[in-house]
Amino acid sequence: MALSPSKFNTFTFFKLPAAWWCGVRLTYIDDQKAVTSVKHRWFNQNPFKSMFWAVQGMAAELSTGAMVIRQIQKSGKNVSMLVANNKATFTKKATGRITFTCEDGHLIEAALQKTIETGEGQTFWMKSVGVNQDGVEVSTFHFEWTVKIKG
């Protein structure tokens, strides 16, 4: 799979359909940073007329996981990945377009290298911050990723 945002969004249609139907899209990716976006709509709202927390979580997770996928592919190794834990904080009602940014790509390479060298699974935490159209933070998610060589 090519790692451009458009090709990755096609991938989400087939492999992460709940995120795709809720409007979660990858808008930018490189080795250090990924950005996702999702717009509050009737389809992804909660009873309080803001974005359902799980939709925010899907967008936040994708901003971290897309970089993990990218770096696993670049390694050329058969590596599994899985979220082991997550934490979230919500600071403002999420309405309008919410953009999640993760700039923790630097954490992935070291964990991948160590799991490739030792064969032991590795864990690392990545943070994704969601802001509304005015640049106001609405939520912050932390995901603990695990990577391990498939045997």
N, CA and C atoms as a LAMMPS dump frame, in Angstrom:
ITEM: TIMESTEP
0
ITEM: NUMBER OF ATOMS
453
ITEM: BOX BOUNDS ff ff ff
-5.0000000000000000e+02 5.0000000000000000e+02
-5.0000000000000000e+02 5.0000000000000000e+02
-5.0000000000000000e+02 5.0000000000000000e+02
ITEM: ATOMS id mol type element x y z
1 1 1 N 0.852 -1.186 0
2 1 2 C 0 0 0
3 1 3 C 0.889 1.238 0
4 2 1 N 0.603 2.134 -0.914
5 2 2 C 1.303 3.42 -0.911
6 2 3 C 0.839 4.221 0.299
7 3 1 N 1.687 5.071 0.784
8 3 2 C 1.379 5.742 2.036
9 3 3 C 0.966 7.198 1.868
10 4 1 N 0.382 7.544 0.734
11 4 2 C -0.167 8.884 0.57
12 4 3 C -1.496 8.946 1.312
13 5 1 N -1.917 10.134 1.737
14 5 2 C -3.208 10.23 2.423
15 5 3 C -4.374 9.655 1.612
16 6 1 N -4.422 9.896 0.316
17 6 2 C -5.556 9.393 -0.469
18 6 3 C -5.576 7.873 -0.521
19 7 1 N -4.422 7.255 -0.692
20 7 2 C -4.375 5.785 -0.71
21 7 3 C -4.673 5.218 0.682
22 8 1 N -4.198 5.895 1.708
23 8 2 C -4.469 5.435 3.063
24 8 3 C -5.97 5.538 3.373
25 9 1 N -6.624 6.584 2.89
26 9 2 C -8.064 6.731 3.107
27 9 3 C -8.849 5.65 2.377
28 10 1 N -8.376 5.207 1.216
29 10 2 C -8.996 4.071 0.534
30 10 3 C -8.828 2.813 1.381
31 11 1 N -7.646 2.65 1.948
32 11 2 C -7.387 1.531 2.855
33 11 3 C -8.379 1.542 4.025
34 12 1 N -8.658 2.713 4.595
35 12 2 C -9.586 2.773 5.727
36 12 3 C -10.989 2.355 5.321
37 13 1 N -11.385 2.645 4.09
38 13 2 C -12.713 2.225 3.633
39 13 3 C -12.87 0.718 3.76
40 14 1 N -11.826 -0.036 3.414
41 14 2 C -11.896 -1.497 3.442
42 14 3 C -11.513 -2.112 4.782
43 15 1 N -10.572 -1.504 5.506
44 15 2 C -10.048 -2.107 6.733
45 15 3 C -10.542 -1.448 8.02
46 16 1 N -10.981 -0.195 7.946
47 16 2 C -11.511 0.535 9.107
48 16 3 C -12.818 1.233 8.699
49 17 1 N -13.81 0.462 8.273
50 17 2 C -15.015 1.099 7.713
51 17 3 C -15.769 1.993 8.698
52 18 1 N -15.755 1.687 9.975
53 18 2 C -16.463 2.546 10.942
54 18 3 C -15.847 3.944 10.942
55 19 1 N -14.537 4.013 10.92
56 19 2 C -13.864 5.32 10.881
57 19 3 C -14.183 6.037 9.571
58 20 1 N -14.133 5.317 8.469
59 20 2 C -14.389 5.933 7.168
60 20 3 C -15.805 6.499 7.103
61 21 1 N -16.808 5.715 7.506
62 21 2 C -18.203 6.166 7.441
63 21 3 C -18.462 7.324 8.402
64 22 1 N -17.716 7.405 9.491
65 22 2 C -17.867 8.539 10.417
66 22 3 C -17.174 9.805 9.903
67 23 1 N -16.404 9.684 8.827
68 23 2 C -15.765 10.848 8.222
69 23 3 C -14.319 11.065 8.591
70 24 1 N -13.699 10.109 9.263
71 24 2 C -12.29 10.244 9.652
72 24 3 C -11.422 10.113 8.407
73 25 1 N -10.532 11.091 8.211
74 25 2 C -9.64 11.074 7.049
75 25 3 C -8.231 11.471 7.467
76 26 1 N -7.255 10.8 6.896
77 26 2 C -5.855 11.185 7.051
78 26 3 C -5.598 12.31 6.062
79 27 1 N -5.045 13.432 6.539
80 27 2 C -4.796 14.569 5.65
81 27 3 C -3.313 14.822 5.411
82 28 1 N -2.444 14.307 6.293
83 28 2 C -1.005 14.509 6.142
84 28 3 C -0.261 13.403 6.867
85 29 1 N 0.843 12.951 6.272
86 29 2 C 1.691 11.972 6.961
87 29 3 C 3.128 12.075 6.464
88 30 1 N 4.072 12.005 7.395
89 30 2 C 5.48 11.769 7.108
90 30 3 C 6.014 10.928 8.263
91 31 1 N 7.317 10.784 8.38
92 31 2 C 7.883 9.914 9.424
93 31 3 C 7.706 10.472 10.831
94 32 1 N 7.514 11.772 10.977
95 32 2 C 7.453 12.397 12.292
96 32 3 C 6.059 12.856 12.707
97 33 1 N 5.197 13.097 11.733
98 33 2 C 3.92 13.743 12.025
99 33 3 C 2.819 13.167 11.142
100 34 1 N 1.62 13.041 11.74
101 34 2 C 0.431 12.676 10.968
102 34 3 C -0.731 13.525 11.458
103 35 1 N -1.611 13.866 10.527
104 35 2 C -2.771 14.703 10.825
105 35 3 C -4.011 14.023 10.27
106 36 1 N -5.039 13.948 11.106
107 36 2 C -6.335 13.433 10.665
108 36 3 C -7.387 14.505 10.908
109 37 1 N -8.521 14.337 10.263
110 37 2 C -9.584 15.319 10.379
111 37 3 C -10.926 14.602 10.36
112 38 1 N -11.872 15.152 11.093
113 38 2 C -13.234 14.621 11.087
114 38 3 C -14.18 15.781 11.393
115 39 1 N -15.295 15.817 10.686
116 39 2 C -16.258 16.905 10.874
117 39 3 C -17.458 16.396 11.66
118 40 1 N -17.876 17.196 12.644
119 40 2 C -19.071 16.88 13.409
120 40 3 C -20.274 16.916 12.466
121 41 1 N -21.002 15.794 12.462
122 41 2 C -22.214 15.683 11.646
123 41 3 C -23.262 14.914 12.445
124 42 1 N -24.459 14.894 11.935
125 42 2 C -25.533 14.157 12.593
126 42 3 C -25.123 12.709 12.817
127 43 1 N -24.439 12.129 11.853
128 43 2 C -24.087 10.718 11.875
129 43 3 C -23.111 10.36 12.992
130 44 1 N -22.271 11.288 13.419
131 44 2 C -21.249 10.96 14.419
132 44 3 C -21.414 11.752 15.724
133 45 1 N -22.615 12.218 15.979
134 45 2 C -22.826 13.031 17.185
135 45 3 C -23.356 12.206 18.353
136 46 1 N -23.263 12.796 19.521
137 46 2 C -23.831 12.228 20.741
138 46 3 C -25.148 12.962 21.044
139 47 1 N -25.86 12.588 22.096
140 47 2 C -27.133 13.268 22.399
141 47 3 C -26.986 14.744 22.784
142 48 1 N -25.761 15.194 23.022
143 48 2 C -25.518 16.58 23.436
144 48 3 C -25.12 17.47 22.254
145 49 1 N -25.306 16.95 21.045
146 49 2 C -25.053 17.678 19.797
147 49 3 C -23.595 18.082 19.627
148 50 1 N -22.723 17.2 20.062
149 50 2 C -21.296 17.349 19.779
150 50 3 C -20.791 15.988 19.304
151 51 1 N -19.543 15.932 18.898
152 51 2 C -18.984 14.707 18.349
153 51 3 C -18.835 13.643 19.437
154 52 1 N -19.302 12.456 19.137
155 52 2 C -19.199 11.315 20.044
156 52 3 C -17.727 11.049 20.353
157 53 1 N -17.415 10.754 21.614
158 53 2 C -16.027 10.578 22.039
159 53 3 C -15.314 9.486 21.247
160 54 1 N -16.028 8.433 20.875
161 54 2 C -15.388 7.327 20.156
162 54 3 C -14.96 7.733 18.748
163 55 1 N -15.685 8.638 18.13
164 55 2 C -15.293 9.149 16.815
165 55 3 C -14.004 9.946 16.946
166 56 1 N -13.922 10.755 17.984
167 56 2 C -12.675 11.476 18.241
168 56 3 C -11.532 10.484 18.461
169 57 1 N -11.823 9.419 19.188
170 57 2 C -10.807 8.397 19.444
171 57 3 C -10.317 7.723 18.18
172 58 1 N -11.237 7.455 17.24
173 58 2 C -10.823 6.84 15.98
174 58 3 C -9.889 7.77 15.208
175 59 1 N -10.229 9.047 15.165
176 59 2 C -9.389 10.014 14.452
177 59 3 C -8.035 10.162 15.132
178 60 1 N -8.04 10.22 16.456
179 60 2 C -6.787 10.348 17.201
180 60 3 C -5.916 9.109 17.014
181 61 1 N -6.514 7.93 17.125
182 61 2 C -5.745 6.697 16.967
183 61 3 C -5.141 6.602 15.567
184 62 1 N -5.915 6.992 14.554
185 62 2 C -5.403 6.927 13.192
186 62 3 C -4.192 7.836 13.001
187 63 1 N -4.176 8.98 13.684
188 63 2 C -3.026 9.878 13.548
189 63 3 C -1.758 9.266 14.133
190 64 1 N -1.896 8.352 15.062
191 64 2 C -0.726 7.659 15.609
192 64 3 C -0.436 6.381 14.813
193 65 1 N -1.463 5.597 14.602
194 65 2 C -1.303 4.288 13.955
195 65 3 C -0.839 4.355 12.513
196 66 1 N -1.228 5.405 11.793
197 66 2 C -0.787 5.526 10.4
198 66 3 C 0.731 5.614 10.325
199 67 1 N 1.332 6.327 11.267
200 67 2 C 2.796 6.419 11.272
201 67 3 C 3.438 5.088 11.653
202 68 1 N 2.797 4.34 12.558
203 68 2 C 3.326 3.025 12.925
204 68 3 C 3.299 2.121 11.694
205 69 1 N 2.184 2.1 10.976
206 69 2 C 2.071 1.297 9.754
207 69 3 C 3.146 1.714 8.754
208 70 1 N 3.302 3.005 8.56
209 70 2 C 4.283 3.537 7.603
210 70 3 C 5.689 3.045 7.938
211 71 1 N 6.074 3.13 9.214
212 71 2 C 7.438 2.75 9.584
213 71 3 C 7.638 1.238 9.57
214 72 1 N 6.578 0.479 9.879
215 72 2 C 6.683 -0.984 9.755
216 72 3 C 6.918 -1.344 8.296
217 73 1 N 6.161 -0.73 7.403
218 73 2 C 6.351 -1.007 5.973
219 73 3 C 7.763 -0.655 5.528
220 74 1 N 8.267 0.477 5.974
221 74 2 C 9.608 0.901 5.586
222 74 3 C 10.681 -0.059 6.114
223 75 1 N 10.406 -0.716 7.249
224 75 2 C 11.39 -1.642 7.818
225 75 3 C 11.526 -2.911 6.976
226 76 1 N 10.485 -3.255 6.229
227 76 2 C 10.511 -4.468 5.42
228 76 3 C 10.35 -5.741 6.23
229 77 1 N 10.079 -5.61 7.517
230 77 2 C 9.936 -6.773 8.402
231 77 3 C 8.455 -7.066 8.651
232 78 1 N 8.183 -8.289 9.083
233 78 2 C 6.821 -8.712 9.397
234 78 3 C 6.575 -8.439 10.889
235 79 1 N 5.988 -7.285 11.184
236 79 2 C 5.82 -6.808 12.558
237 79 3 C 4.333 -6.611 12.839
238 80 1 N 3.897 -7.103 13.983
239 80 2 C 2.509 -6.863 14.4
240 80 3 C 2.454 -5.606 15.251
241 81 1 N 1.289 -4.982 15.256
242 81 2 C 1.084 -3.762 16.047
243 81 3 C -0.287 -3.847 16.692
244 82 1 N -0.39 -3.282 17.894
245 82 2 C -1.648 -3.333 18.626
246 82 3 C -1.655 -2.24 19.691
247 83 1 N -2.808 -1.635 19.898
248 83 2 C -2.959 -0.69 21.009
249 83 3 C -3.187 -1.499 22.277
250 84 1 N -2.357 -1.282 23.284
251 84 2 C -2.477 -1.986 24.561
252 84 3 C -3.283 -1.174 25.575
253 85 1 N -3.13 0.149 25.537
254 85 2 C -3.824 1.033 26.476
255 85 3 C -4.094 2.361 25.793
256 86 1 N -5.055 3.08 26.353
257 86 2 C -5.234 4.463 25.921
258 86 3 C -5.832 5.276 27.058
259 87 1 N -5.563 6.587 26.993
260 87 2 C -6.101 7.554 27.949
261 87 3 C -6.59 8.748 27.143
262 88 1 N -7.647 9.365 27.617
263 88 2 C -8.163 10.53 26.9
264 88 3 C -8.631 11.592 27.88
265 89 1 N -8.493 12.842 27.458
266 89 2 C -8.982 13.984 28.215
267 89 3 C -9.795 14.854 27.267
268 90 1 N -10.97 15.263 27.717
269 90 2 C -11.855 16.089 26.905
270 90 3 C -11.995 17.445 27.582
271 91 1 N -11.698 18.522 26.84
272 91 2 C -11.646 19.845 27.454
273 91 3 C -12.665 20.817 26.895
274 92 1 N -13.28 20.489 25.748
275 92 2 C -14.262 21.376 25.145
276 92 3 C -15.18 20.55 24.251
277 93 1 N -16.405 21.001 24.105
278 93 2 C -17.372 20.352 23.228
279 93 3 C -16.821 20.325 21.8
280 94 1 N -16.847 19.164 21.171
281 94 2 C -16.281 19.005 19.826
282 94 3 C -17.366 19.211 18.774
283 95 1 N -17.333 20.363 18.139
284 95 2 C -18.255 20.667 17.044
285 95 3 C -17.442 21.248 15.885
286 96 1 N -18.016 21.212 14.703
287 96 2 C -17.291 21.68 13.527
288 96 3 C -16.249 20.659 13.114
289 97 1 N -15.22 21.097 12.403
290 97 2 C -14.15 20.207 11.981
291 97 3 C -13.101 20.114 13.084
292 98 1 N -12.77 18.883 13.46
293 98 2 C -11.756 18.625 14.477
294 98 3 C -10.551 17.996 13.783
295 99 1 N -9.375 18.539 14.078
296 99 2 C -8.127 18.063 13.488
297 99 3 C -7.249 17.493 14.588
298 100 1 N -6.795 16.254 14.385
299 100 2 C -5.911 15.593 15.347
300 100 3 C -4.505 15.528 14.776
301 101 1 N -3.537 15.932 15.582
302 101 2 C -2.146 15.935 15.158
303 101 3 C -1.305 15.135 16.145
304 102 1 N -0.498 14.241 15.596
305 102 2 C 0.487 13.503 16.384
306 102 3 C 1.855 13.815 15.808
307 103 1 N 2.785 14.192 16.681
308 103 2 C 4.156 14.502 16.264
309 103 3 C 5.167 13.605 16.973
310 104 1 N 4.755 12.366 17.249
311 104 2 C 5.603 11.435 17.998
312 104 3 C 6.214 10.341 17.134
313 105 1 N 6.331 10.584 15.835
314 105 2 C 6.898 9.575 14.948
315 105 3 C 8.291 9.126 15.34
316 106 1 N 9.041 9.992 15.993
317 106 2 C 10.407 9.647 16.409
318 106 3 C 10.444 8.487 17.405
319 107 1 N 9.344 8.224 18.08
320 107 2 C 9.317 7.14 19.069
321 107 3 C 9.216 5.756 18.431
322 108 1 N 8.729 5.708 17.213
323 108 2 C 8.445 4.426 16.565
324 108 3 C 9.715 3.711 16.143
325 109 1 N 10.623 4.43 15.515
326 109 2 C 11.815 3.807 14.943
327 109 3 C 12.637 3.051 15.99
328 110 1 N 12.835 3.648 17.145
329 110 2 C 13.631 2.987 18.198
330 110 3 C 12.963 1.696 18.67
331 111 1 N 11.642 1.735 18.849
332 111 2 C 10.923 0.535 19.297
333 111 3 C 10.976 -0.558 18.227
334 112 1 N 10.808 -0.174 16.964
335 112 2 C 10.883 -1.158 15.878
336 112 3 C 12.274 -1.779 15.801
337 113 1 N 13.277 -0.94 15.88
338 113 2 C 14.65 -1.436 15.804
339 113 3 C 14.939 -2.429 16.925
340 114 1 N 14.489 -2.104 18.127
341 114 2 C 14.755 -2.99 19.272
342 114 3 C 14 -4.317 19.143
343 115 1 N 12.75 -4.275 18.669
344 115 2 C 12.01 -5.528 18.51
345 115 3 C 12.599 -6.377 17.39
346 116 1 N 13.114 -5.74 16.343
347 116 2 C 13.761 -6.481 15.257
348 116 3 C 15.061 -7.118 15.751
349 117 1 N 15.841 -6.378 16.532
350 117 2 C 17.131 -6.88 17.031
351 117 3 C 16.968 -7.974 18.074
352 118 1 N 16.01 -7.799 18.994
353 118 2 C 15.894 -8.719 20.131
354 118 3 C 14.804 -9.769 19.971
355 119 1 N 13.835 -9.517 19.099
356 119 2 C 12.698 -10.432 18.973
357 119 3 C 11.672 -10.245 20.076
358 120 1 N 11.953 -9.338 21.005
359 120 2 C 11.024 -9.077 22.103
360 120 3 C 10.093 -7.927 21.745
361 121 1 N 8.852 -8.03 22.193
362 121 2 C 7.889 -6.968 21.957
363 121 3 C 8.302 -5.682 22.658
364 122 1 N 7.927 -4.564 22.077
365 122 2 C 8.246 -3.253 22.635
366 122 3 C 6.959 -2.429 22.737
367 123 1 N 6.939 -1.524 23.712
368 123 2 C 5.795 -0.625 23.858
369 123 3 C 6.279 0.82 23.874
370 124 1 N 5.397 1.71 23.447
371 124 2 C 5.685 3.14 23.481
372 124 3 C 4.364 3.892 23.437
373 125 1 N 4.345 5.058 24.075
374 125 2 C 3.159 5.911 24.121
375 125 3 C 3.261 7.015 23.08
376 126 1 N 2.15 7.29 22.417
377 126 2 C 2.076 8.386 21.453
378 126 3 C 0.88 9.266 21.816
379 127 1 N 1.023 10.567 21.582
380 127 2 C -0.018 11.541 21.929
381 127 3 C -0.587 12.173 20.666
382 128 1 N -1.918 12.355 20.672
383 128 2 C -2.596 13.051 19.585
384 128 3 C -3.501 14.115 20.192
385 129 1 N -3.384 15.335 19.688
386 129 2 C -4.154 16.463 20.213
387 129 3 C -5.172 16.896 19.172
388 130 1 N -6.434 17.004 19.606
389 130 2 C -7.506 17.438 18.728
390 130 3 C -7.873 18.888 18.983
391 131 1 N -7.954 19.664 17.904
392 131 2 C -8.335 21.071 18.011
393 131 3 C -9.494 21.348 17.057
394 132 1 N -10.308 22.342 17.42
395 132 2 C -11.409 22.731 16.546
396 132 3 C -10.924 23.732 15.502
397 133 1 N -11.866 24.251 14.712
398 133 2 C -11.507 25.162 13.617
399 133 3 C -10.872 26.462 14.107
400 134 1 N -11.121 26.81 15.371
401 134 2 C -10.536 28.023 15.946
402 134 3 C -9.187 27.762 16.604
403 135 1 N -8.706 26.52 16.522
404 135 2 C -7.429 26.171 17.136
405 135 3 C -7.522 25.885 18.622
406 136 1 N -8.742 25.758 19.133
407 136 2 C -8.95 25.473 20.551
408 136 3 C -8.923 23.961 20.773
409 137 1 N -8.131 23.537 21.75
410 137 2 C -8.02 22.105 22.046
411 137 3 C -9.352 21.573 22.582
412 138 1 N -9.812 20.458 21.999
413 138 2 C -11.05 19.828 22.464
414 138 3 C -10.788 18.502 23.166
415 139 1 N -9.711 17.806 22.777
416 139 2 C -9.383 16.536 23.427
417 139 3 C -7.935 16.159 23.156
418 140 1 N -7.401 15.355 24.065
419 140 2 C -6.052 14.809 23.911
420 140 3 C -6.128 13.32 24.206
421 141 1 N -5.546 12.533 23.325
422 141 2 C -5.528 11.079 23.471
423 141 3 C -4.083 10.609 23.56
424 142 1 N -3.861 9.599 24.391
425 142 2 C -2.567 8.932 24.509
426 142 3 C -2.81 7.456 24.218
427 143 1 N -2.007 6.885 23.325
428 143 2 C -2.124 5.476 22.968
429 143 3 C -0.821 4.766 23.25
430 144 1 N -0.896 3.63 23.939
431 144 2 C 0.273 2.789 24.15
432 144 3 C 0.267 1.721 23.061
433 145 1 N 1.202 1.834 22.142
434 145 2 C 1.329 0.872 21.057
435 145 3 C 2.307 -0.214 21.443
436 146 1 N 2.037 -1.429 20.97
437 146 2 C 2.97 -2.539 21.108
438 146 3 C 3.359 -2.984 19.712
439 147 1 N 4.623 -3.293 19.528
440 147 2 C 5.112 -3.851 18.274
441 147 3 C 5.916 -5.106 18.601
442 148 1 N 5.797 -6.097 17.707
443 148 2 C 6.486 -7.363 17.935
444 148 3 C 6.706 -8.054 16.592
445 149 1 N 7.864 -8.648 16.44
446 149 2 C 8.152 -9.428 15.236
447 149 3 C 7.204 -10.626 15.205
448 150 1 N 6.582 -10.833 14.057
449 150 2 C 5.715 -12.023 13.908
450 150 3 C 6.599 -13.231 13.694
451 151 1 N 6.254 -14.284 14.428
452 151 2 C 7.093 -15.48 14.366
453 151 3 C 6.498 -16.528 13.599
